[in-house]
Amino acid sequence: MTQKEISIIHPRPSSIVAALYTLRDLNVDVAILHGPPGCSFKHARLLEEDGIHVVTTGLDENGFVFGGHDRLVEVINKSIELFNPKILGVVGTCASMIIGEEMHDAVLEANPDIPVIEVEVHAGYHNNTRGVLFALESALDAGIIDRKEFERQEYLLIKATEVEKRFGAASKEYLAPSRGDLKYKVAKRLIELLKEGKKGLVIMNAKKETGYMFADITLAVSEVAAALGKKENLVNMANIDPELGLPRVRQHAQYIMRDFIAHGVEIHEIIGGMDEYPIAGEKVSELIKEKYSDYDFAVITGVPHAIPMENLQHMELISITNGPRQVLPLKEMGHEHVLVEIDLHPKTLGVSEIVESEFGATLREVAKEA
């Protein structure tokens, strides 16, 4: 790292965890963490709620010194016996990578009759996207994805890293976490805008499964606008193209679109797939310039900082993120109201329908008193 680069001093997502989530998106049935039993514990438990079995070789002090080859072979065989997986993942950790463990040798010895995605990764990378890339490279080698999809994913990872470094949680040396603005005050302001007949954009640019909760805000705004007789003043955009992304990601888009239709909410503009949040903002900006430049306000959920400000500057912006460290960067970009959906991620793992959001619930309640 050069002296000119920013050194992030608050904790950042781990490459190991990023690899696990990527295996989940590839519909891997079992992921074996080759390392200490406590490595990535919280996320491993959360992912089990999302339908993937995550087990560990439980390396101890002896394993740190003498290696865990035999133990990994045993856990591969045990996992196949217990879960009968169609695809298996084996993921490295700091401990197994530091001692130079050859995971591939253990896979060869176990010789399972199914594809195995081997991810040699540790947590020492500044960009957690490296864990995603390693998993995708192995999936390509195993024939799980084709070259075209790999190159598409690789491009999205580059753009995601750029967005986070320019405007996101990696944009400053240290960002204090914040809960953002009070939800009931912002709800009152949004209702005022609707009552005044202002025209608004409701933009969901969500990252994968987080869309299940951000979609609820689209629903809530639509419901309140309909109750006020102002639904025609809204244009809804969402990155829910069901044809784009890894298998699990395409499924999320299908479920959310299903729920929008069931609630009578029209999505006027599809702005990309649910893994295209780093680049969907460019499409949003073009759409605003071409068709919606006279709109008065925008409600933006998911990854608002990926949307360029060039064509948003004249609008009053209400933005909702799930990152407490994202509040200050969004304020500095010019987003007037910034809200945080706390604990969004644990609430959206393992679900297959839209989940109620705090802001959506607040908006509905405030609207009853309006």
N, C-alpha and C positions, 0 to 999 in steps of 0.2 A: 504493500500500500504506500502511495506517495504521501508526502506531507500535506498536499493540497486537498486530499480526500477527507471527507467527514468521518470521524471515528464515532460510531454509535456506542453509547455507554449504557443504555437501558436494554433489558433482555429483548431478543428478537426471536421470531419463530425458528424452530430447529429444522435442519435439513433431513434429519431422521424422520421427524413427524411428517414433513412434506412428502417424503417417499411413501410413508404409510398411507396417507390420504390418496396419493396417486394410485397405489395398488387397489384401494377401495374403488376408485373411479374406473379402474380396469375390470371390475367385478372379480377380483381375486377372492377366493373363499377363505384362505388361511394365510396370515403373515407371521413368520417366525422372526422375532427379534433375537439376534445372536449377541447377547450381552447380559449385563446384570439384571436381576429381576425387577429393579425399580426404574429402569431406563424407560422414559416416555410413558410413565404409568398412567397419568391423567388422560392423555390422548388415546392410549391403547384401550382404556376402559370405555371412553366415549365412542371409539370406532366399533367396539363390540356391540354398542347400542345401534349401530348403523348397519349391522348385518355381516360384518367380517370378523372372523375369529382371529384374535391377536394373542399369540403365545410367546413364551421366552425360553431361551436355553438356560437362563438363570446362572450365568457365569459367576463364580465366587473367586476368592483370592487365589486358590489353586489354579483356577482357569486363567486368571490374569498372567500367571507365570508359565504354566505348562500348556496352555491352549485349550480349546473346547471342541476339537474336531469330533471326537467320539460322541460327545453330548449332542452336538448338532445333528449328527446322523440319527441318533436315537429319537430326537424330537421330530425330525422329518418323518420318520417311520411311524411314530406315535400319532402325529397329526393326520396322516393319511388313514390310519386305522380308525381314529375317532370321528373324523369329519368327512371322509370320502370326498375331498375337494376335486374340482375340475381344473383349477389353476392354483398354484402355490407360490407364495412370495417368501424370500429369505432376505432379511435386511440387516446390514451391519450396524454397529454402534461404535462409540468412541473406543470402548475397551477392546473390542475384537479387531478393530482396524489398527489401533496402536500396536498391538502385538503381532500384526501381520497375518492374521488368520486367513487361510485359503478356503473360503466358503465353497468355492466351486468343487474342490476335492471332496468335500462332504456330500455335496449334491450328487456327484458322480458315484460315490460309494453307495449312497442310499438308492440311487437309480430309480426314482419314482416314474411311473408310466403316465405322467401328465406334464404339461409345460410348467417350468419353474422360472420365475422372474427373480434373478439375483441382483441385489442392490448393495454394492460396496460403498457405504456412506458413513460419515461421522458428523458431528455437530459443529465442526470447526470452520464452516463456510459462512462468510458474512451474508451471502444471499441464500435464503432457504430454497430458492428455486433450483439450486444445484441438486437437491434431493429428488425433485420432480424429474429433472433431466436424466439423472442416472437411472431412475426407474423406467422412464420411457425408452432409453437406449436398450435396456435389457429386454423390455417388452418387444421392441423391434427385432432384436436378435432371436427372441423366442417365437416370433411370428404372430404375436397377439395383436399388434397394430402394423399398418403398412408404412412405407416411407413417406407418402404424402401426409398422413396424419401426424407422423413424427415431426416432420418439418413445420407443419402448421403449429403444433404445440411448442416447438422450439422458438418460433417467432413470437408467440404469445408470451412466453416466459421472458424474453428480452424486453418486450414492451411493458410487462408487469413490473419488472425491476426498474425500468426507466420512470414509470409513474410514481412508484414508491420513493425513489430517490429525489424526484423533482418536487412532489407535492404531498407525499405520504409520511408514514411514521418513520421512514428512514431519511427524511429530509433535513433533520437537524441533529446536532450532537446529543441533545437531551430534550425530550418532550414530556412535560408533566401530564399525567392522566387527568381528564376532566369529564364530568357528566354532561357538559354542554348547557344549553338553555333549558328553562323550565317548560315542560311539555304542555301544561295547561295554558300558559301564556301564548305559546306559539299556536296552539289549537284555536284560541280565541282570535288571533290575528288571521289565521287562515280562513276562518268562518267570516270574518269581516270582509276579506277580499272577495269571497264567493258572493256574499250578500250585495256587495257593491257592483256585481256584474263583471268583475275583472276576468280576463281570460287567462287560463293557467295550463301549464304543461305538468304532467305527472310522469316522471321518468324513473323507471326501475333499471338500474345498471348494477345488478347483484352478482356476487361471486358464488356460483354453484348452489349448494344447499341453503345458503343464507337467504336465497330468494323466497323460501317458504314463509319467512316472516316479513321481509320487505314488501312482498306482494300484498300482505294484509293492509299496508298503508295505501296502496293503490285502491284496494277495495273500500277502505274507510272514507277516503276522499271522495270516491265516486258515490258512495251511499249518502254522505252528507250533502254533496252537491245536488243529488237527485231530490233529496228531501226539501231543499231550498229552491227547487225548480231551475237549477243552474247547470245541470249535467252537460248541456250542449256547449258550455263554455270551456270544457276540459278536453284536452288531447292526451291520451295515454300512450306511453312508449315503454317497451320492456325488451330485455335481451333474452328472449325465450324461444329462439329458433330451435325446434326439436330435431333438426337434421345435423346439428353441429356439435362436436365434442366427443369425449370418451363415453362408453356405454352408460355409466351411471349419470353422467351430466345430461345426456339427451333425455333420460327418463325424468329427471327433475323438471325439465322444460315442458315435457308432455303433461305431467301432473299439474303444474301451475296453470298452464293454458286451460286444462280441463276445468279447474276450479274457477278461473275467470269467467269462462263460458257459463258455468253453472250459476254464477252470481249475476249474470247479465252484464258483465263488464267487457266492453269492446277495447281491444288493444289496437290502436290506430296505426302504430308504427312498430314493427319488429326491428330492433336495432342490432341484433347479433345473437350468438349463442351464449350459454351461461358460463362459458369459459373465456368469453371475448370481452370481458369488462375492461381490459386495458386499452382496447381499440374501439369499443363501441362509442366512446365519447366523441370521437372524430365524426362518426356518422350522425350523432345527435346534433353536433355543431352545424354540420352541413344542412340537416333538415330544418333547423331553426332559421338559418340564413335564407333558405329557399322558400319556406312555407309558413313559419311561425314567428317572424321577426317582430310582429306587433303584439305579441303576448305579454302580459303584465307580470306574471309570477311563475315560478317553477318549484315544484316539490320533487326533490331528487333523493333517491334512496340507494343504498348499497355502497358504491364506490364513486361518490360525487366528484372527488378530486381528479378522476380520469376524464372529466368533461372540460374541454377548454373554455376559458372565460370569455373569449373574444365576442361571441354572439349572445352571451348571457348577461352582460354587464348592465343592461338597462332594466333587467327584471329583478324583482324581489325574490331572493332565494331562500327556500326552506330545505335544509339538507339533513338527512338522517343517516348516520353511520353506525357500525358496531364497534368502532375503535376509539376508546377514550383518548388515545394520543393523537387522534385525527382532528380533534376540535380546533386547536390553534392553527394548524395549516389551512383548514377550510376558512376560518375567520380571516386569516391573512390574504386568502385568495379573493375575498369579497362576498362570501356567503353570509348573509345577515343573520340568519337563524340556523344554529347547528344543534342537533339533538343526537343522543347516543342511546341505542337499544342495548342495555347491559345484559350480559349473559345470553346473547342471541344464539351464539354457536351451539352451546349444549342443548338448547331447546329445538334446534332444527336438524339434529342428527337422528336418523332412524325414523323420520316422519315421511309421509307421502301425500300430505295435503297442507294447505296454507295454515299457518300458525298465527294466533292473535299476537299483535305487537303492542307495546306499551303506548306508543303514540296513537296507533289506530284506536285502541280502547279509550284513550283520553279524548280524542277528537269526537268519538261517538257520544261520550258522556257530556262533553261541553256543548255539543250541538243540541242535546235535549233541553238545555237551559237557555239556548239562544232565542 
